[in-house]
C-alpha cells in the first residue's frame, strides 16, 4: 500500500481552492467568524503531523523535511532545522510528530524502506539525532503514538505477511518488539499514514502493574479491522492478549478503510475513514464502539465525506473529525455528525488542524454550533 500512502501527499490538494467563497455580508452586518481560524505557517508543505502540547506549544510536520513549532498558540510558526539536511532530509515526508515541550520532540518520516525514520530533538529543533531507520526494504511506517519518550507503539504496513505493531522502548537506543508477528495480514491490508492516527492508546496504568493498551486500525480490499493489543507486565504472570474486530461498514477498496481511530478512555472509541478517492461520499465513513473496540456500529448520520482524522475534545465534550472536504462534530459519541466547514484538512491535534499547502488553523470554540 506504499503507492497509496505517497498518493495521499497530493490527493485532493485542489479541493480547498475549489470551494465557493462565502457570500459577502450585507451592509451593516459583521462577517461571521470561521470555525477554524487560519494561521500563517510560513510554508507550502503538505502537513500531516500535528501535536498540541499545551495550547501554546505545538509542533507540525510534513513534506520536504519540514518541521514547524509554535510557542505562542500559533500566532507565529517557526521553521525548524531539517533533519539530515546535508544528505536527503529535504526528501523526507514527516507524517507524524509527538512533542513534550518546546524543546523535545520526535518526528516520524514515512516512506518505503529506509525512508521511514525516527528523529529526535532536545534543543528546540536546532539539531536532530536519528533514533531509528527502517531496515526492511518492504516496510512503510504509518503512525507513532507514545505515552512518554520511552514508551509507546510504532505501526506500519504488514511485513512478511504479518501486521506491524511494535512496542517502542528507548533507553540508550531504540528497541522494537513486533507484538503482532503471530497474526496474519489479510489480502491488501495496511494502515494508512494520512494523519498519524491509525493507532490509538489507552491511558497508561500502573494501579495493578504496568498496562500498555493499543488499537491498530487497518483497511484495504479485504476490509477493515481493529486489532486490540494489551500487555500487562507489572505483575505475575506477565501476559499479553490480542483481539480482532472486523469492521464491515468501511469500503473494501485499495483506497478505502479506517484511516483514523481514537478512544475516550478505554471503552468508547470512534473510527473514521472511507475511500479517499471519493472525498464527497459519506458512505462508510464513521463507526463507534462502546465496548473497547470489540464491536462497532455505523453512524446513523455520518460525516459528509471521507475522513482522515478524528479526536475527542475533553474541553468541549465532543468529537471532531476532518478530511479533504471539511470537518464535522458529534455530541452523541459518534452516532450522528454535524458538518462544520468545507475546508481541506489532513490531521487534528486539538485545537489545531493541518492540511495541504501549509494549511494550519486553530479551533474557535465560540463559533461551534449549539447543541
C-alpha positions in Angstrom: 0.0 0.0 0.0 3.1 2.3 -0.3 1.8 3.9 -3.5 -1.4 4.7 -1.7 0.5 6.5 1.0 2.5 8.5 -1.4 -0.6 9.4 -3.4 -2.0 10.9 -0.2 0.6 13.7 -0.5 -1.1 15.2 -3.5 -4.6 13.8 -3.5 -7.3 16.5 -3.5 -5.0 19.4 -2.8 -7.2 21.4 -5.1 -10.3 21.0 -3.0 -9.8 24.0 -0.8 -9.3 26.2 -3.8 -12.4 24.8 -5.4 -14.7 25.8 -2.6 -17.1 28.6 -3.5 -16.4 31.8 -1.5 -18.9 32.7 1.2 -21.4 35.5 0.2 -20.3 39.0 1.3 -22.2 40.3 4.3 -24.9 42.9 3.7 -24.1 46.4 4.7 -24.2 46.8 8.4 -23.7 43.1 9.1 -20.5 41.8 10.5 -18.6 38.9 8.8 -19.2 35.7 10.8 -16.1 34.3 12.4 -14.9 31.0 11.0 -14.9 27.7 12.9 -11.2 27.3 12.1 -9.1 30.5 12.3 -6.3 30.2 9.7 -2.7 30.8 10.8 0.4 31.6 8.8 2.6 28.5 8.7 5.3 30.1 6.5 5.4 27.0 4.3 3.6 25.4 1.4 4.5 21.9 2.5 1.8 19.3 2.8 1.2 19.0 6.5 0.1 15.7 8.1 1.8 15.7 11.5 0.5 17.9 14.3 0.9 17.7 18.1 -0.5 20.2 20.6 1.4 20.2 23.9 -0.5 22.7 26.0 -2.3 25.1 23.7 0.7 27.4 23.5 3.4 25.0 22.4 2.6 22.8 19.3 4.6 21.1 16.6 3.7 20.3 13.0 5.4 18.4 10.2 5.1 17.5 6.6 6.7 17.1 3.2 10.1 18.3 2.1 11.6 17.6 5.6 9.5 20.4 7.1 9.1 20.6 10.9 7.4 23.6 12.5 7.0 24.8 16.1 4.9 27.5 17.8 5.3 28.7 21.4 2.5 31.3 21.3 -0.5 29.3 20.3 0.1 29.6 16.6 0.5 33.4 16.3 3.9 32.6 14.9 5.2 29.3 13.5 9.0 28.8 13.4 10.5 26.6 10.7 12.9 24.1 12.3 16.2 22.8 11.0 15.7 20.0 8.5 16.8 16.6 9.9 19.8 15.3 7.9 19.6 18.4 5.7 23.1 17.7 4.4 22.1 14.4 2.8 18.5 13.5 2.0 16.5 15.3 4.7 14.7 17.5 2.3 13.2 14.5 0.5 11.6 13.0 3.7 7.9 13.1 4.4 7.3 13.7 8.1 3.8 12.2 8.6 3.9 12.2 12.4 5.3 14.3 15.3 5.0 13.9 19.0 6.3 16.5 21.4 6.6 17.0 25.2 7.6 20.7 25.4 9.2 23.5 23.4 12.5 21.7 23.3 11.7 18.0 22.9 10.0 16.2 20.1 10.2 13.1 17.9 9.2 13.2 14.2 8.4 10.2 12.1 9.2 10.0 8.4 7.0 7.7 6.3 8.4 6.2 3.1 9.5 2.9 1.5 12.3 1.1 3.3 14.8 3.3 4.9 12.9 6.5 4.1 10.8 5.6 7.2 12.8 7.0 10.1 12.5 8.5 13.6 14.4 11.7 14.6 14.5 13.4 18.0 15.4 16.9 19.1 16.1 18.1 22.6 17.3 21.6 21.8 14.1 23.1 20.4 14.7 21.7 16.8 18.1 23.3 16.2 19.5 19.9 15.7 18.2 16.3 15.3 19.5 12.8 16.1 18.3 9.8 14.1 16.7 7.3 16.5 15.8 4.6 14.1 15.8 3.8 10.4 13.6 1.1 8.8 15.8 -1.7 7.8 13.1 -3.6 5.9 13.0 -2.6 2.2 9.4 -3.5 2.1 8.4 -1.7 5.3 6.5 1.6 5.4 5.8 3.3 8.8 2.3 4.8 9.3 1.9 6.1 12.9 3.8 6.7 16.1 2.0 7.1 19.4 3.8 7.5 22.7 2.9 8.0 26.3 6.5 9.0 27.2 9.7 9.4 25.3 10.4 5.8 26.0 7.0 4.0 25.9 4.5 3.6 23.1 3.9 2.0 19.8 5.0 2.3 16.2 2.8 1.0 13.4 3.4 0.3 9.7 2.3 -1.8 6.8 2.5 -5.6 7.1 5.9 -7.1 6.8 6.4 -10.7 5.6 2.6 -11.2 5.7 2.2 -10.1 9.3 0.6 -6.9 10.7 3.3 -4.5 12.0 2.6 -3.0 15.5 5.7 -2.7 17.7 6.2 -1.7 21.3 8.6 1.2 21.3 11.2 1.4 24.1 14.1 3.8 24.1 16.9 3.6 26.6 20.3 4.4 25.2 18.8 3.4 21.8 15.5 2.2 20.4 14.2 -1.3 20.7 11.2 -2.5 18.8 9.2 -5.7 19.5 6.7 -6.7 16.8 3.8 -7.6 19.1 1.6 -8.9 16.3 4.0 -11.2 14.5 1.9 -14.3 15.2 -1.1 -12.7 13.3 -1.5 -12.9 9.6 -2.4 -9.9 7.5 -5.4 -10.1 5.1 -5.0 -9.5 1.4 -4.0 -5.9 0.7 -4.3 -5.0 4.3 -2.4 -2.0 5.7 -2.6 1.0 7.9 -2.9 4.5 6.5 -0.4 7.2 7.1 -2.8 10.0 6.4 -2.8 11.7 9.8 -0.5 9.7 12.2 -3.7 8.3 13.9 -4.1 4.7 12.8 -3.0 3.9 16.4 -5.0 4.8 19.5 -3.6 4.4 23.0 -5.5 3.9 26.3 -4.3 5.8 29.3 -1.2 4.2 30.8 -2.0 2.4 34.0 0.2 1.4 37.0 -2.5 0.5 39.6 -2.3 -3.2 39.0 1.0 -3.3 37.3 2.1 -1.5 34.2 -0.5 -1.9 31.4 0.1 -1.0 27.8 -3.0 -1.0 25.6 -3.3 0.0 21.9 -5.6 -0.3 19.0 -4.4 -0.5 15.3 -6.9 0.3 12.6 -6.5 -1.0 9.0 -8.1 -1.1 5.6 -7.8 -2.4 2.1 -9.5 -4.7 -0.4 -10.3 -7.4 2.2 -12.0 -4.9 4.5 -11.1 -3.1 7.7 -10.0 -4.5 11.0 -9.4 -3.1 14.5 -6.7 -5.0 16.3 -6.7 -4.5 20.1 -3.5 -5.3 21.9 -2.9 -5.4 25.7 0.3 -6.0 27.6 0.4 -6.4 31.4 3.9 -6.6 32.6 3.9 -5.2 36.1 2.8 -8.4 37.9 2.9 -12.1 37.8 2.4 -13.7 35.4 3.3 -11.2 32.6 0.6 -11.6 30.0 -0.4 -10.3 26.6 -3.7 -10.6 24.7 -4.8 -9.7 21.2 -8.3 -9.5 19.8 -9.5 -8.6 16.3 -12.8 -6.9 15.2 -13.8 -6.9 11.6 -15.5 -3.6 10.8 -17.5 -4.2 7.7 -19.1 -0.8 7.2 -15.9 0.8 5.6 -15.2 0.4 1.9 -13.3 -2.7 0.7 -11.1 -1.0 -1.8 -7.4 -0.3 -2.2 -8.1 3.3 -1.3 -10.5 2.6 1.5 -10.9 1.6 5.1 -10.3 3.0 8.5 -7.9 6.0 8.4 -8.1 7.2 12.0 -9.1 5.8 15.4 -9.4 7.5 18.8 -10.7 6.4 22.2 -12.3 8.3 25.1 -10.8 6.4 28.0 -10.6 2.7 27.1 -14.2 1.9 26.3 -15.7 4.4 23.9 -14.0 4.7 20.5 -14.6 6.3 17.1 -13.2 5.0 13.8 -13.4 7.2 10.6 -12.3 6.8 7.1 -14.0 6.0 3.8 -12.4 5.9 0.3 -10.0 8.8 -0.2 -10.6 8.7 -4.0 -14.2 9.6 -3.3 -13.9 12.6 -0.9 -17.5 13.7 -1.1 -19.0 10.2 -0.5 -20.3 9.9 3.1 -20.9 6.1 2.8 -18.9 4.0 5.2 -17.1 6.9 6.8 -17.6 6.5 10.6 -18.4 3.9 13.3 -18.5 3.9 17.1 -17.8 1.4 19.8 -18.8 1.3 23.5 -17.1 -1.9 24.5 -13.4 -1.2 24.0 -13.4 -1.9 20.3 -14.9 -5.4 20.4 -17.9 -4.4 18.3 -18.6 -1.4 16.0 -21.8 0.3 14.8 -22.1 2.5 11.8 -23.0 6.2 12.5 -26.7 6.8 11.6 -25.8 10.3 10.3 -22.2 10.0 9.0 -19.7 12.8 8.3 -20.3 14.5 5.0 -17.3 12.8 3.2 -14.1 10.8 3.6 -12.4 11.5 6.9 -8.7 11.0 7.7 -8.6 12.1 11.3 -10.8 12.1 14.5 -10.3 13.3 18.1 -12.2 13.6 21.3 -12.2 17.1 22.8 -12.2 16.9 26.5 -12.6 20.7 26.9 -15.7 20.9 24.6 -17.1 17.4 25.4 -17.5 16.5 21.7 -15.8 14.6 18.9 -14.4 16.3 15.8 -13.4 14.6 12.5 -12.0 16.1 9.3 -10.9 15.2 5.8 -10.3 16.7 2.4 -13.8 18.2 2.0 -14.3 19.6 5.5 -14.9 18.8 9.2 -17.8 17.6 11.4 -18.7 17.3 15.1 -20.6 14.8 17.1 -22.1 15.3 20.6 -23.5 11.8 20.9 -20.4 9.7 20.8 -20.3 9.2 17.1 -23.9 8.2 16.5 -24.6 11.4 14.4 -22.4 14.0 12.9 -23.0 17.7 12.0 -21.0 19.5 9.3 -18.7 22.3 10.5 -16.9 23.5 7.3 -15.8 22.6 3.8 -12.0 23.1 4.1 -9.3 20.7 3.0 -7.7 19.0 6.1 -5.5 16.1 6.9 -4.9 15.8 10.7 -6.0 17.1 14.1 -4.4 17.7 17.5 -7.0 20.0 19.0 -7.3 22.9 19.0 -5.0 22.7 15.9 -5.7 21.3 12.5 -3.4 21.0 9.4 -3.8 20.3 5.7 -2.1 20.6 2.3 -0.1 23.6 1.1 0.9 24.6 4.6 -2.7 25.0 6.0 -2.8 25.4 9.8 -5.8 26.6 11.7 -7.0 26.8 15.3 -10.4 25.9 16.5 -12.6 28.8 17.7 -14.9 27.2 20.3 -17.2 30.2 20.4 -18.3 29.6 16.9 -19.3 25.9 17.4 -23.0 25.3 16.7 -25.1 25.0 19.8 -26.3 21.5 20.9 
